[in-house]
Amino acid sequence: MGAWCFADHMGPADVTKKHGLDIGPHPHAGLQTVTWLVSGEAVHHDSLGTEQLIAPGQLNLMTAGKGVSHSEEATGQYEGSLHGIQLWIAQPDATRGLAPAFEHHGELPRLEMANLGATVLVGSFEGVTSPARHDTDLVGLELVVRGPTVLPLRRDYEYAIIVLEGALLVRDELLEPGHLGYLSSGDDELFVDASPFARAMFLGGVPFKSEVLMWWNFVARSRQEIDDAFTSWRNDDGRFGTVTSPLSRIETTAPYWRRASS
């Protein structure tokens, strides 16, 4: 959907000071990870040397490019409910082979409309622009809807809605957590309604020009690219760097096409 290619809705779940996400070092290539919390705290470590606490209302944006690795861990201090989402953005050919990068934004621009509050994570919405990097023409918002409202749309964008809390009425369909609502391009506005409240991610973008192949933590264009990335991680040849983490490095079996031919 645009360049948005994956969504992982996390929780809500209880975490302790020592055990939270507990996702050990693992690789990424060809994508950006957008991590957003509704409640709780977590720590990001990566092979660039980053150690970054993330809390609600803050954005962690990691650009994998040709290769990076990271872990997501408990803070050692926070305990309680952890709830959030991680989104992936496929990188275009122009940037997916470049060096990795990381950025954290402790504050993001917001705007208020009738029965609606919006935080702009990535891109621009109604003249409000996020400072976060984006490699394609897209937008990512967190919406808090408190009643009937109309969302302005770009006719050249396609959109998706992912409800995190509550329920949202979209084109006479009730959208609840666990489902994604897709909206094709061509419309100028969208009527939505929540009673009494809904929190949702609203994602849009120009349709992505390249056909992508996703396997495990890689977004590529061919099986050969996936094979190369898997081999680099398995052999620990330096492509994905090293993460300083108390958690064990995550391994996986070979892509299914390699297992089938062996």
SETIVEX-591071 format. One record per residue (C-alpha): residue number from 1; residue in one letter; x, y, z. Coordinates in steps of 0.001 Angstrom, whole numbers. Example, Ala and Ser with C-alpha at 12.3 -4.5 7.8 and 13.67 -1.06 7.14 Angstrom:
{site 1, 'a', {12300, -4500, 7800}}
{site 2, 's', {13670, -1060, 7140}}
***
This chain:
{site 1, 'm', {0, 0, 0}}
{site 2, 'g', {2115, 2849, -1280}}
{site 3, 'a', {5558, 2002, 80}}
{site 4, 'w', {4058, 756, 3377}}
{site 5, 'c', {4550, -3009, 3278}}
{site 6, 'f', {4191, -4514, 6768}}
{site 7, 'a', {2447, -3826, 10096}}
{site 8, 'd', {3039, -5506, 13453}}
{site 9, 'h', {509, -4466, 16112}}
{site 10, 'm', {2199, -5124, 19480}}
{site 11, 'g', {135, -5798, 22596}}
{site 12, 'p', {-1252, -4456, 24744}}
{site 13, 'a', {701, -6772, 27056}}
{site 14, 'd', {2254, -6503, 30488}}
{site 15, 'v', {6042, -6150, 30687}}
{site 16, 't', {8520, -6060, 33544}}
{site 17, 'k', {11703, -4079, 34108}}
{site 18, 'k', {13769, -6989, 32773}}
{site 19, 'h', {11459, -8566, 30206}}
{site 20, 'g', {9579, -6647, 27530}}
{site 21, 'l', {9786, -7024, 23771}}
{site 22, 'd', {12893, -9245, 24190}}
{site 23, 'i', {13665, -9285, 20463}}
{site 24, 'g', {17338, -10138, 20074}}
{site 25, 'p', {19695, -8833, 17377}}
{site 26, 'h', {18310, -9475, 13905}}
{site 27, 'p', {18980, -8034, 10423}}
{site 28, 'h', {17070, -5757, 8048}}
{site 29, 'a', {17713, -4683, 4477}}
{site 30, 'g', {15814, -2567, 1944}}
{site 31, 'l', {13301, -1036, 4357}}
{site 32, 'q', {12619, 1524, 7054}}
{site 33, 't', {11166, 554, 10440}}
{site 34, 'v', {8700, 3001, 11992}}
{site 35, 't', {8207, 2229, 15698}}
{site 36, 'w', {5382, 3949, 17586}}
{site 37, 'l', {4127, 3308, 21120}}
{site 38, 'v', {697, 4015, 22577}}
{site 39, 's', {1779, 3045, 26100}}
{site 40, 'g', {4931, 1823, 27792}}
{site 41, 'e', {8628, 2145, 27040}}
{site 42, 'a', {11255, 108, 25194}}
{site 43, 'v', {14926, 418, 24257}}
{site 44, 'h', {16339, 202, 20736}}
{site 45, 'h', {19952, -920, 20138}}
{site 46, 'd', {21474, -1157, 16660}}
{site 47, 's', {24686, -1899, 14807}}
{site 48, 'l', {25281, 1823, 14278}}
{site 49, 'g', {25919, 2100, 18010}}
{site 50, 't', {22527, 3625, 18820}}
{site 51, 'e', {20903, 3134, 22219}}
{site 52, 'q', {17541, 4901, 22261}}
{site 53, 'l', {14656, 4833, 24708}}
{site 54, 'i', {11259, 5240, 23054}}
{site 55, 'a', {8078, 6334, 24829}}
{site 56, 'p', {4527, 7183, 23692}}
{site 57, 'g', {4369, 10114, 21291}}
{site 58, 'q', {7936, 9575, 20104}}
{site 59, 'l', {9171, 8121, 16822}}
{site 60, 'n', {12031, 5711, 16158}}
{site 61, 'l', {12850, 5554, 12457}}
{site 62, 'm', {15555, 3146, 11313}}
{site 63, 't', {16624, 3079, 7672}}
{site 64, 'a', {18161, -285, 6815}}
{site 65, 'g', {19495, 468, 3336}}
{site 66, 'k', {22028, -2194, 2346}}
{site 67, 'g', {21979, -3704, 5820}}
{site 68, 'v', {21626, -3042, 9542}}
{site 69, 's', {20804, -5067, 12648}}
{site 70, 'h', {19053, -4105, 15863}}
{site 71, 's', {17399, -5378, 19031}}
{site 72, 'e', {14335, -4241, 20964}}
{site 73, 'e', {14525, -4679, 24698}}
{site 74, 'a', {13122, -3972, 28153}}
{site 75, 't', {14286, -690, 29685}}
{site 76, 'g', {15426, -1983, 33076}}
{site 77, 'q', {13129, 619, 34656}}
{site 78, 'y', {9630, 510, 33147}}
{site 79, 'e', {6991, -2045, 34083}}
{site 80, 'g', {3346, -2005, 33097}}
{site 81, 's', {1447, -2166, 29817}}
{site 82, 'l', {3266, -2049, 26487}}
{site 83, 'h', {1199, -1270, 23388}}
{site 84, 'g', {2286, -47, 19990}}
{site 85, 'i', {2954, -802, 16364}}
{site 86, 'q', {5930, -1262, 14088}}
{site 87, 'l', {5477, -421, 10427}}
{site 88, 'w', {7813, -1137, 7532}}
{site 89, 'i', {8350, 1082, 4508}}
{site 90, 'a', {9893, -418, 1367}}
{site 91, 'q', {12810, 1671, 155}}
{site 92, 'p', {13008, 2665, -3503}}
{site 93, 'd', {15872, 1599, -5753}}
{site 94, 'a', {17528, 4993, -5295}}
{site 95, 't', {18185, 4471, -1557}}
{site 96, 'r', {17868, 797, -699}}
{site 97, 'g', {21519, 94, -1470}}
{site 98, 'l', {22869, 3003, 589}}
{site 99, 'a', {24243, 3097, 4129}}
{site 100, 'p', {21897, 2543, 7085}}
{site 101, 'a', {20777, 5353, 9390}}
{site 102, 'f', {18735, 5966, 12528}}
{site 103, 'e', {16765, 8946, 13815}}
{site 104, 'h', {14634, 9598, 16881}}
{site 105, 'h', {12017, 12341, 17146}}
{site 106, 'g', {10914, 13137, 20677}}
{site 107, 'e', {8247, 15568, 19483}}
{site 108, 'l', {6153, 15484, 16337}}
{site 109, 'p', {3736, 18017, 14844}}
{site 110, 'r', {49, 17709, 15645}}
{site 111, 'l', {-3135, 19271, 14356}}
{site 112, 'e', {-6733, 19373, 15534}}
{site 113, 'm', {-9834, 19140, 13374}}
{site 114, 'a', {-13485, 18537, 14184}}
{site 115, 'n', {-13597, 15472, 16489}}
{site 116, 'l', {-10079, 14566, 15401}}
{site 117, 'g', {-6518, 14868, 16638}}
{site 118, 'a', {-3710, 13873, 14280}}
{site 119, 't', {16, 13364, 14872}}
{site 120, 'v', {2134, 13437, 11711}}
{site 121, 'l', {4766, 10706, 11988}}
{site 122, 'v', {6022, 10803, 8404}}
{site 123, 'g', {5251, 13057, 5428}}
{site 124, 's', {2730, 15902, 5337}}
{site 125, 'f', {-959, 16306, 6142}}
{site 126, 'e', {-3029, 19480, 5771}}
{site 127, 'g', {72, 21652, 5593}}
{site 128, 'v', {1731, 20053, 8625}}
{site 129, 't', {5013, 18238, 7905}}
{site 130, 's', {6964, 15745, 9992}}
{site 131, 'p', {10740, 16221, 10331}}
{site 132, 'a', {11256, 12479, 9780}}
{site 133, 'r', {12997, 11179, 6667}}
{site 134, 'h', {10913, 9667, 3892}}
{site 135, 'd', {12296, 8211, 657}}
{site 136, 't', {8999, 8057, -1257}}
{site 137, 'd', {5859, 10193, -1493}}
{site 138, 'l', {3813, 9026, 1510}}
{site 139, 'v', {2208, 9969, 4827}}
{site 140, 'g', {1805, 8254, 8190}}
{site 141, 'l', {-506, 9585, 10913}}
{site 142, 'e', {-1802, 8566, 14296}}
{site 143, 'l', {-5470, 9564, 14505}}
{site 144, 'v', {-7534, 9978, 17649}}
{site 145, 'v', {-11168, 10120, 16541}}
{site 146, 'r', {-13881, 11245, 18993}}
{site 147, 'g', {-16920, 11384, 16720}}
{site 148, 'p', {-17900, 11954, 13090}}
{site 149, 't', {-15242, 13672, 11014}}
{site 150, 'v', {-14060, 14020, 7430}}
{site 151, 'l', {-10473, 13218, 6454}}
{site 152, 'p', {-9094, 15059, 3418}}
{site 153, 'l', {-7409, 12706, 939}}
{site 154, 'r', {-5005, 13035, -1949}}
{site 155, 'r', {-6464, 11580, -5129}}
{site 156, 'd', {-3109, 10078, -6179}}
{site 157, 'y', {-2642, 8246, -2855}}
{site 158, 'e', {-3943, 4881, -1785}}
{site 159, 'y', {-4595, 4520, 1961}}
{site 160, 'a', {-4820, 2040, 4794}}
{site 161, 'i', {-6316, 2323, 8284}}
{site 162, 'i', {-5191, 171, 11217}}
{site 163, 'v', {-7224, 574, 14407}}
{site 164, 'l', {-5207, 231, 17618}}
{site 165, 'e', {-7942, 1020, 20153}}
{site 166, 'g', {-11730, 1220, 19963}}
{site 167, 'a', {-13567, 861, 16659}}
{site 168, 'l', {-13876, 3085, 13615}}
{site 169, 'l', {-16770, 3228, 11174}}
{site 170, 'v', {-15339, 3543, 7647}}
{site 171, 'r', {-17668, 3442, 4610}}
{site 172, 'd', {-20327, 1583, 6622}}
{site 173, 'e', {-17776, -1006, 7743}}
{site 174, 'l', {-16838, -1291, 11427}}
{site 175, 'l', {-13054, -1543, 11602}}
{site 176, 'e', {-11618, -3001, 14817}}
{site 177, 'p', {-8123, -3999, 16006}}
{site 178, 'g', {-6722, -6983, 14121}}
{site 179, 'h', {-7912, -5854, 10701}}
{site 180, 'l', {-6602, -3441, 8066}}
{site 181, 'g', {-8916, -1294, 5972}}
{site 182, 'y', {-7700, -500, 2440}}
{site 183, 'l', {-8802, 2532, 394}}
{site 184, 's', {-7905, 2761, -3287}}
{site 185, 's', {-6838, 6044, -4869}}
{site 186, 'g', {-9174, 8532, -6538}}
{site 187, 'd', {-11114, 10108, -3653}}
{site 188, 'd', {-10887, 13608, -2166}}
{site 189, 'e', {-12192, 12858, 1318}}
{site 190, 'l', {-13273, 10097, 3680}}
{site 191, 'f', {-15998, 10187, 6324}}
{site 192, 'v', {-15195, 8254, 9519}}
{site 193, 'd', {-16945, 7981, 12862}}
{site 194, 'a', {-16054, 6646, 16301}}
{site 195, 's', {-18267, 6276, 19328}}
{site 196, 'p', {-16973, 7312, 21708}}
{site 197, 'f', {-13289, 6954, 20749}}
{site 198, 'a', {-10848, 5260, 18380}}
{site 199, 'r', {-7091, 5406, 17922}}
{site 200, 'a', {-5826, 4408, 14484}}
{site 201, 'm', {-2843, 4587, 12167}}
{site 202, 'f', {-3667, 6244, 8847}}
{site 203, 'l', {-1158, 5416, 6114}}
{site 204, 'g', {-1075, 6743, 2567}}
{site 205, 'g', {1176, 6929, -407}}
{site 206, 'v', {1612, 6985, -4150}}
{site 207, 'p', {1431, 3384, -5418}}
{site 208, 'f', {4918, 1859, -5234}}
{site 209, 'k', {6486, 1453, -8670}}
{site 210, 's', {8528, -1677, -7983}}
{site 211, 'e', {7228, -5152, -7220}}
{site 212, 'v', {8824, -6242, -3952}}
{site 213, 'l', {9696, -9625, -2493}}
{site 214, 'm', {9534, -9908, 1297}}
{site 215, 'w', {11036, -12742, 3302}}
{site 216, 'w', {11833, -12698, 7034}}
{site 217, 'n', {13294, -9240, 7738}}
{site 218, 'f', {14274, -8338, 4192}}
{site 219, 'v', {12484, -6340, 1489}}
{site 220, 'a', {14058, -7073, -1897}}
{site 221, 'r', {13331, -7415, -5591}}
{site 222, 's', {14508, -10990, -6225}}
{site 223, 'r', {15203, -14314, -4548}}
{site 224, 'q', {18899, -13837, -5222}}
{site 225, 'e', {18933, -10673, -3112}}
{site 226, 'i', {17198, -12556, -310}}
{site 227, 'd', {19654, -15438, -614}}
{site 228, 'd', {22589, -13046, -400}}
{site 229, 'a', {21194, -11295, 2680}}
{site 230, 'f', {20431, -14596, 4426}}
{site 231, 't', {23920, -15906, 3694}}
{site 232, 's', {25525, -12717, 4991}}
{site 233, 'w', {23588, -12951, 8263}}
{site 234, 'r', {24229, -16677, 8683}}
{site 235, 'n', {27956, -16239, 8028}}
{site 236, 'd', {28172, -13025, 10072}}
{site 237, 'd', {30316, -11515, 7320}}
{site 238, 'g', {30022, -7920, 8575}}
{site 239, 'r', {27282, -6689, 6249}}
{site 240, 'f', {24810, -6242, 9122}}
{site 241, 'g', {27292, -5157, 11780}}
{site 242, 't', {27132, -6090, 15446}}
{site 243, 'v', {24619, -5107, 18127}}
{site 244, 't', {25678, -4742, 21756}}
{site 245, 's', {22872, -6588, 23523}}
{site 246, 'p', {22383, -9104, 26354}}
{site 247, 'l', {19912, -10941, 24124}}
{site 248, 's', {20898, -13784, 21828}}
{site 249, 'r', {21337, -13212, 18113}}
{site 250, 'i', {18269, -14448, 16199}}
{site 251, 'e', {18865, -17129, 13566}}
{site 252, 't', {16453, -18608, 11043}}
{site 253, 't', {16298, -21432, 8543}}
{site 254, 'a', {17054, -20840, 4870}}
{site 255, 'p', {14356, -19440, 2544}}
{site 256, 'y', {11857, -22092, 1554}}
{site 257, 'w', {13016, -22179, -2073}}
{site 258, 'r', {16526, -23113, -945}}
{site 259, 'r', {15223, -25844, 1359}}
{site 260, 'a', {12999, -27241, -1399}}
{site 261, 's', {15908, -27552, -3842}}
{site 262, 's', {18369, -29110, -1405}}
***
